[in-house]
């Protein structure tokens, strides 16, 4: 291949079938969460500000109840295990880039024993309510106040050497999609890719993702043949 395929895969709504933050809020949060979510999706407030405010609605004492609930409720999108194996067999570099929170992302992914690094937001339960921490903030090239800045991670990979593929579904993936070489998208992100004329392919399951990656690999190999 002329370039190394590097995959930046979202978690909520991509690896899992539903957005886990929304599921947690529907189950545990007071009604204020709905207006905050509307403001995030409408880009009226930043993702970092909005997610921080959402979790500040929840008492830290409920941590174990929330974890138990979301781990039992989270449905993994079909084909994910096969996708992980495909990446390993093809020596594709896979990164999980999630706007989710460590206390639920890590236990949901634990059964897959991923070798891939997981980039997500952190959490602090030492106060009365849940505090979200931000170990992967925006770099000097991004002023979106992302919280977990996917573009900052993508920019670490030289486009001269790497073919950068974003796999995602939502507003948190849009900035990354704009600078990626290719996007595998569903839901909101697919609509935005279509509207903006970004190079993308839609997906519903990870079997679709595997098929698209197979095509991309064949194209890259064709470049060097």
BELSUL-V10979 format. One record per run of one state. SS is the DSSP state (2 for helix, 1 for strand, 0 for the rest). FROM is the first residue (numbers start at 1). LEN is the number of residues. If there is no record, write none. Layout:
<<SS,FROM,LEN> <SS,FROM,LEN>>
This chain:
<<0,1,3> <1,4,6> <0,10,6> <1,16,1> <0,17,3> <2,20,9> <0,29,3> <2,32,10> <0,42,5> <2,47,9> <0,56,3> <1,59,1> <2,60,14> <0,74,2> <1,76,1> <0,77,3> <2,80,10> <0,90,3> <1,93,9> <2,102,11> <0,113,4> <1,117,8> <0,125,4> <1,129,1> <0,130,1> <1,131,3> <0,134,16> <2,150,5> <0,155,7> <1,162,7> <0,169,2> <2,171,9> <0,180,2> <1,182,4> <0,186,1> <2,187,10> <0,197,3> <1,200,3> <0,203,3> <2,206,19> <0,225,1>>
